[in-house]
Amino acid sequence: MDQSQIDALRGAAVAKRGHIIDGKSVPASDGATMDIVSPIDGSVLTQVACGTAADMKAAIASARASFDDGRWSGMPPAARKKVLLKWADLIDANALELAVLGVRDNGTEINMAIKAEPGSAAGTIRYYAEALDKIYGEIAPTSADVLGLIHKEPVGVVGAIIPWNFPMMIGAWKLGPALAMGNSVVLKPAETASLSLMRMVDLAHEAGLPPGVLNAVTGEGAIVGEALGLSMDVDVLVFTGSGGTGRRLMEYSARSNMKRVFLELGGKSPNIIFADAPNLDEAAKVAAGGIFRNSGQVCVAGSRLLVEASIHDDFVAAVVKAAEAMPVGNPLDMTTAIGAVNSEVQLAANLGFVETAKSEGGEVITGGERILQDLGGFYMAPTVITGVTPDATLTQKEVFGPVLGVTSFSDETEATRLANATVYGLAGGVWTSNLSRAHRMVKSVRTGVMHVNTYGGADGTVPLGGVGQSGNGHDKSLHAIEKYINLKTAWIKL
């Protein structure tokens, strides 16, 4: 990939999009559309169908019919594998187009997007394609006159609601295992970033996925998302996004068919720096990248920096230096390290958190303001705020922006207490040369992922899931398959 290849695509016209129902592009039933605004320059990229509840019901009916008639669920595993592998190959073949389209839609810097979006999505689809014919049933240990068989069956229709920060990557985390196990899926992309994910669905059909097995409906969450959550014909609902929406989806389940609901709801992940970290300069650079890449719009972002008091000032200075060396700019420029905030609404929310932090006694060491207004888009300087107390808003609430709150601690006990001082528990990190301390912190910090002397980078071989109000269930790894299967016992008298 070079800049000239990106430049050849950055101004390309983007066609209007309809829903994808039963393998065909269809408009909203009432003809409504919504503008897709690029965070790069504030321009309207294109329009997509703004769905109705009737549109979502049609997509669910298509998925249910496709599942019940066995066109995918009854297909031999080797045949499903062939389709999924071809899909992954098509994603790879169109990677640059997909990455640029996604960046124009959500503002992620291109150097991150090319790997995290099409690269990761293709790898995830390929991983589950290779796994699907290696998932065996079981024979129970019984008496000689009984045969106990445990079958693993697809659940049926899966509803998947995908966020805007990494739509292809997170979409593949849901679609890969769900489709590999023979389910049919109804996809609801985010309002502010649907284009690359919809294009990925096109490629699935090009690869040979039967019509109706993967449907996608664009529109407002309050309308089409609610219709998906309340449907009596959806068997499992998977979601990545805010806690407020997650709660509503659980309510919808209770009000409908009590469908299983799996949620990944973000966090306030602590990155803990001890004075005996093996390389403090490296830790500072990684800490800056762990919160400021993609403008902090990362579920596992290390948004709370806990620093041992004896090195606090020097370490904060090193983080500030690293942050100020990360260029903010047009995310389609390869020299850009931090791209755009996804929307004007999100930018305003980020800035509001900064003002609240200041009013609660925090000190803005760098950043804290909107920048690059001349570009017309939504950009924010990487922000470091010190003096953040355990009960401060910046400790307790997820910002989902390039805002780092810093708190000092005196010893391991206090570090653990501070790390666990929120309702969240998605990710965390610890930097130390003491192996025993590292293991103690991994055990004592309540979180789904704990990094040691690094932050980020865990691949698809390990699960991602949270505790507390960071959600339930797991994406990635073979454990993700558990969400998309039913266990059925056959008890046979011999």
C-alpha positions in Angstrom: 0.0 0.0 0.0 1.3 3.4 -0.9 -0.2 6.9 -0.8 -0.9 7.0 -4.5 -3.1 4.0 -4.3 -5.1 5.6 -1.4 -5.3 8.9 -3.3 -6.8 7.1 -6.3 -9.7 6.0 -4.1 -10.3 8.8 -1.7 -12.5 10.9 -3.9 -14.4 8.1 -5.6 -18.2 8.4 -5.8 -20.1 6.2 -3.4 -23.3 4.7 -4.7 -26.5 4.9 -2.6 -27.2 1.7 -0.7 -30.3 -0.2 0.1 -30.9 -3.0 2.5 -29.7 -6.5 1.6 -32.7 -8.8 2.0 -32.9 -12.3 0.5 -29.7 -11.6 -1.4 -31.1 -8.5 -3.1 -30.6 -4.7 -2.6 -33.9 -3.2 -1.7 -35.0 0.4 -0.6 -36.7 1.2 2.6 -40.4 0.2 2.5 -41.3 3.9 2.8 -38.5 5.1 0.6 -36.7 7.0 3.4 -32.9 7.5 3.3 -30.3 8.9 5.6 -27.2 10.9 4.9 -23.8 9.3 5.6 -21.5 12.2 6.7 -17.7 11.7 6.5 -15.9 12.7 9.7 -12.9 13.7 7.5 -14.4 16.8 6.1 -18.1 16.9 7.1 -19.3 16.2 3.6 -22.1 13.8 2.7 -20.6 10.7 1.2 -23.8 9.0 0.1 -27.2 7.9 1.4 -28.4 4.6 2.7 -31.8 3.2 3.3 -33.4 4.4 6.6 -35.2 1.2 7.6 -38.6 0.7 9.1 -39.8 -2.0 11.5 -41.4 -3.7 8.4 -38.0 -3.8 6.7 -36.5 -5.5 9.7 -39.3 -8.0 9.9 -38.8 -8.9 6.2 -35.1 -9.5 6.8 -35.8 -11.7 9.8 -38.4 -13.6 7.8 -35.9 -14.2 5.0 -33.3 -15.4 7.6 -35.8 -17.7 9.2 -36.9 -19.2 5.9 -33.3 -19.8 4.9 -32.5 -21.5 8.1 -35.6 -23.7 8.2 -35.2 -25.0 4.6 -31.6 -26.0 5.3 -30.0 -24.2 2.4 -27.1 -23.3 4.7 -27.8 -25.0 8.0 -28.2 -28.3 6.2 -25.2 -27.8 3.9 -22.3 -30.2 4.5 -19.6 -28.5 6.6 -17.0 -28.9 3.9 -19.3 -27.0 1.5 -19.8 -24.2 4.1 -16.1 -24.0 4.6 -15.5 -23.5 0.8 -17.9 -20.6 0.7 -16.4 -18.9 3.8 -12.8 -19.3 2.6 -13.8 -17.8 -0.8 -15.4 -14.9 1.1 -12.2 -14.3 3.1 -10.2 -14.3 -0.2 -12.5 -11.7 -1.7 -12.1 -9.5 1.3 -8.4 -9.7 1.0 -8.6 -9.0 -2.8 -10.6 -5.9 -2.1 -8.8 -4.9 1.1 -7.7 -1.4 0.0 -11.1 -0.5 -1.4 -12.7 -1.6 1.8 -10.3 0.1 4.0 -10.5 3.5 2.2 -14.3 3.3 2.1 -14.3 2.5 5.8 -12.0 5.4 6.7 -14.1 7.8 4.7 -17.1 6.6 6.7 -15.7 6.4 10.3 -12.4 8.3 10.4 -10.0 5.6 11.5 -6.4 6.4 10.4 -5.6 4.3 7.2 -2.5 2.6 8.7 -4.6 1.1 11.4 -7.7 0.5 9.3 -6.0 -1.6 6.6 -4.9 -4.2 9.3 -7.8 -3.9 11.8 -10.6 -3.9 9.3 -10.3 -5.9 6.1 -7.1 -7.7 7.2 -8.6 -8.7 10.5 -12.0 -9.5 9.0 -10.6 -11.9 6.4 -8.4 -13.6 9.0 -11.4 -14.1 11.3 -13.7 -15.5 8.6 -10.8 -17.8 7.6 -10.2 -18.9 11.2 -13.8 -20.0 11.7 -14.0 -21.6 8.2 -11.1 -23.8 9.2 -12.6 -24.6 12.6 -16.2 -25.5 11.5 -15.5 -29.1 10.5 -13.5 -29.8 13.7 -16.3 -29.1 16.1 -17.4 -32.6 17.2 -20.3 -33.9 19.2 -19.7 -36.0 22.3 -20.4 -39.4 23.7 -21.3 -39.4 27.4 -19.8 -42.0 29.9 -22.9 -44.1 30.6 -23.7 -47.6 31.7 -23.4 -50.4 29.0 -27.1 -50.5 28.2 -27.4 -46.8 27.4 -25.8 -44.5 24.7 -25.7 -40.8 25.5 -25.0 -38.5 22.6 -24.5 -34.8 22.8 -25.2 -33.0 19.5 -24.1 -29.5 18.7 -26.6 -27.7 16.5 -26.9 -24.2 15.1 -29.3 -22.0 17.2 -31.2 -20.6 14.2 -31.5 -16.9 13.5 -28.8 -14.6 14.9 -29.3 -10.8 15.2 -26.0 -8.9 15.2 -25.8 -5.2 16.0 -22.4 -3.8 15.1 -20.7 -0.6 16.3 -19.1 2.2 14.2 -15.5 2.1 15.4 -14.4 -1.2 13.7 -17.4 -2.4 11.8 -15.6 -5.0 9.6 -13.5 -6.4 12.4 -16.2 -6.6 15.0 -18.7 -7.7 12.4 -16.5 -10.6 11.5 -16.2 -11.6 15.1 -20.0 -12.1 15.1 -20.5 -13.3 11.5 -17.6 -15.8 11.4 -18.7 -18.2 14.1 -22.4 -17.7 13.6 -22.2 -18.6 9.9 -19.6 -21.3 10.3 -22.0 -23.1 12.7 -24.8 -23.0 10.1 -26.9 -20.2 11.5 -28.6 -17.5 9.4 -27.9 -13.8 10.4 -29.6 -10.5 10.3 -27.1 -7.7 10.5 -27.8 -4.2 11.8 -24.8 -1.8 11.1 -24.2 1.4 12.9 -25.9 4.5 11.6 -22.6 6.4 11.2 -20.5 3.6 9.7 -22.3 1.0 7.6 -20.7 1.3 4.1 -17.7 -1.1 4.4 -19.7 -3.7 6.3 -22.5 -3.6 3.7 -19.8 -4.0 1.0 -18.5 -7.0 2.9 -22.0 -8.6 2.8 -22.0 -8.1 -1.0 -18.8 -10.1 -1.2 -20.3 -12.9 0.9 -23.0 -13.3 -1.7 -20.4 -13.1 -4.5 -18.6 -16.0 -2.7 -21.7 -18.1 -2.9 -23.5 -17.6 0.4 -27.1 -18.5 -0.4 -29.7 -15.7 -0.4 -31.4 -15.1 2.9 -28.6 -16.5 5.0 -27.1 -13.1 5.6 -29.4 -10.1 5.6 -28.5 -6.5 6.5 -30.8 -3.6 7.4 -29.6 0.0 7.8 -31.4 2.6 9.8 -31.9 4.0 13.3 -31.4 1.8 16.3 -34.5 3.0 17.9 -36.5 1.6 15.0 -34.8 -1.3 13.3 -32.7 -2.2 16.3 -35.8 -2.4 18.4 -37.6 -4.5 15.9 -34.7 -6.9 15.8 -34.6 -7.1 19.6 -38.3 -7.6 20.0 -38.6 -10.3 17.3 -40.0 -13.6 18.3 -38.1 -15.2 15.4 -34.6 -14.2 16.5 -32.9 -16.8 18.7 -29.7 -15.1 19.7 -28.8 -11.4 19.8 -25.2 -10.2 19.8 -24.2 -6.6 20.3 -21.1 -4.4 20.8 -21.8 -0.9 22.0 -23.0 1.2 24.9 -24.3 0.0 28.2 -27.6 1.9 27.8 -28.3 0.1 24.5 -27.3 -3.2 26.0 -29.8 -2.8 28.8 -32.6 -2.1 26.3 -31.7 -5.2 24.3 -32.0 -7.3 27.5 -35.4 -5.7 28.1 -36.4 -6.5 24.5 -35.5 -10.2 25.1 -37.6 -10.3 28.3 -40.5 -8.7 26.4 -40.3 -11.1 23.5 -39.1 -14.7 23.3 -36.4 -14.6 26.0 -33.7 -14.9 23.3 -30.1 -15.2 24.5 -28.3 -11.8 24.5 -24.5 -11.5 24.5 -23.1 -8.0 25.1 -19.7 -6.3 24.8 -20.2 -3.0 26.4 -16.8 -1.3 26.6 -15.0 -0.2 29.7 -12.6 2.1 31.6 -9.6 0.0 31.3 -6.6 0.7 33.7 -3.1 0.7 32.4 -0.9 0.3 35.5 2.7 1.5 35.5 5.1 0.4 38.3 8.4 2.1 38.8 10.2 -1.2 38.0 8.7 -1.4 34.5 11.3 -2.9 32.2 11.4 0.1 29.8 9.5 3.2 30.9 10.1 5.0 27.6 8.5 2.1 25.7 5.7 2.0 28.3 4.9 5.7 27.7 4.8 5.3 23.9 2.6 2.2 24.1 0.3 3.9 26.7 -0.1 6.9 24.3 -0.9 4.5 21.4 -3.3 2.5 23.6 -5.6 5.5 24.2 -5.0 7.8 21.2 -5.0 5.5 18.2 -8.3 5.7 16.4 -9.0 8.9 18.5 -9.6 6.7 21.5 -12.5 5.0 19.9 -11.4 1.5 20.9 -13.4 -0.8 23.3 -10.2 -1.9 25.2 -8.5 1.5 25.1 -6.3 2.1 28.2 -8.2 5.2 29.2 -7.1 5.2 32.8 -3.4 5.5 33.5 -2.4 4.5 37.0 1.2 5.5 37.7 3.4 4.7 40.8 3.9 8.0 42.7 7.7 7.9 42.6 7.7 8.2 38.8 4.5 10.0 38.2 5.7 13.3 36.9 8.5 12.0 34.7 6.2 9.3 33.3 3.4 11.7 32.5 5.9 14.0 30.8 7.0 11.0 28.6 3.4 10.2 27.7 2.7 13.8 26.8 5.8 13.8 24.6 4.7 10.6 22.9 1.1 12.0 22.4 2.3 15.3 21.0 4.5 13.4 18.5 1.5 11.6 17.1 0.2 13.7 14.1 -3.5 14.3 14.0 -4.9 14.8 10.6 -6.7 13.5 7.5 -7.0 9.8 8.2 -6.3 8.9 4.5 -2.8 10.4 4.8 -0.3 7.7 5.7 1.6 10.1 7.9 -1.4 10.6 10.2 -1.2 8.7 13.5 -4.6 9.9 14.9 -7.6 10.3 12.6 -11.0 11.9 13.0 -13.6 11.5 15.7 -16.5 9.6 14.3 -19.2 12.3 14.4 -19.8 15.8 15.6 -22.0 14.5 18.3 -19.2 12.3 19.6 -16.7 15.2 19.5 -19.1 17.3 21.5 -19.4 14.6 24.1 -15.6 14.2 24.3 -15.1 17.9 24.9 -17.9 17.8 27.5 -15.9 15.2 29.5 -12.9 17.5 29.4 -14.9 20.4 30.9 -16.3 18.1 33.5 -12.9 16.8 34.4 -11.6 20.4 34.9 -14.5 21.3 37.1 -13.8 18.3 39.3 -10.2 19.3 39.9 -8.4 17.6 37.0 -5.5 19.4 35.2 -5.3 19.3 31.4 -1.6 18.8 30.7 -2.0 18.7 26.9 -4.9 18.8 24.4 -8.5 19.2 25.5 -9.7 21.1 22.5 -11.1 20.7 19.0 -8.5 21.2 16.3 -8.2 21.4 12.5 -11.6 23.0 12.0 -10.4 24.2 8.6 -10.7 20.7 7.3 -14.4 20.7 8.0 -14.3 17.4 9.9 -14.2 16.3 13.5 -10.8 16.3 15.1 -9.6 16.5 18.7 -6.1 16.9 20.1 -4.9 13.9 22.2 -5.7 14.9 25.8 -3.9 14.1 29.1 -5.6 15.0 32.4 -3.8 14.5 35.7 -5.2 14.6 39.3 -8.1 12.4 38.4 -9.7 11.0 41.6 -11.3 7.5 41.9 -14.8 9.0 42.1 -14.3 11.4 39.3 -16.5 11.3 36.2 -13.4 10.6 34.1 -12.8 7.5 36.2 -16.3 6.2 36.2 -17.7 7.0 32.7 -16.5 5.7 29.4 -15.5 8.7 27.1 -14.7 6.8 23.9 -12.5 9.5 22.8 -8.8 10.6 22.9 -8.9 11.5 26.6 -6.5 9.9 29.1 -7.1 10.3 32.9 -4.1 9.9 35.1 -4.1 8.8 38.8 -1.1 8.1 41.0 -0.8 5.2 43.5 1.6 4.3 46.3 1.8 0.5 46.2 0.5 -2.6 44.7 -2.5 -2.8 47.0 -3.6 0.7 46.1 -3.1 0.0 42.4 -5.4 -3.0 42.5 -8.0 -1.0 44.4 -7.9 1.8 41.9 -8.0 -0.6 39.0 -11.1 -2.2 40.3 -12.8 1.0 41.3 -15.3 1.1 38.4 -18.3 -1.0 37.3 -16.5 -2.1 34.2 -14.0 -4.9 33.5 -13.1 -5.3 29.9 -9.3 -4.9 29.7 -6.3 -3.7 31.6 -2.5 -3.7 31.6 0.4 -3.8 34.0 4.0 -2.9 33.5 6.5 -4.4 35.9 9.8 -6.5 35.9 8.5 -8.5 38.9 7.1 -11.7 37.6 5.3 -12.5 40.8 3.7 -9.1 40.8 2.6 -9.5 37.2 0.8 -12.8 38.1 -0.7 -11.3 41.1 -2.1 -8.3 39.1 -3.4 -10.6 36.4 -5.4 -12.5 39.1 -6.5 -9.5 41.2 -7.6 -7.0 38.5 -11.2 -7.9 37.6 -11.2 -7.8 33.8 -11.6 -10.0 30.8 -8.2 -9.3 29.2 -5.0 -8.3 31.1 -1.9 -7.3 29.2 1.6 -7.5 30.8 4.4 -5.2 29.6 2.3 -4.4 26.5 -1.1 -3.0 25.6 -3.3 -4.4 22.8 -2.5 -6.8 20.1 -4.2 -9.9 21.4 -5.1 -11.9 18.2 -8.1 -14.2 17.3 -6.7 -17.2 19.1 -7.8 -15.8 22.5 -11.2 -14.7 23.7 -12.4 -11.1 24.3 -15.1 -10.6 26.8 -15.8 -8.5 29.9 -17.0 -8.8 33.4 -19.3 -6.5 35.4 -21.0 -3.9 33.2 -18.5 -4.6 30.4 -20.9 -7.4 29.3 -21.0 -11.2 29.0 -20.0 -13.9 26.5 -16.9 -13.8 24.3 -15.9 -12.8 20.9 -12.8 -14.4 19.1 -11.2 -17.8 19.6 -13.1 -21.1 19.6 -15.0 -20.0 22.7 -17.0 -17.6 20.6 -18.6 -20.6 18.9 -20.4 -21.4 22.1 -22.8 -18.5 21.6 -24.0 -19.9 18.3 -24.8 -23.5 19.1 -27.4 -25.5 21.0 -26.5 -28.7 22.9 -29.0 -31.5 22.3 -28.9 -34.7 24.3 -29.9 -38.1 22.7 -30.4 -40.7 25.5 -30.7 -44.1 23.8 -31.6 -47.3 25.5 -29.6 -50.1 23.9 
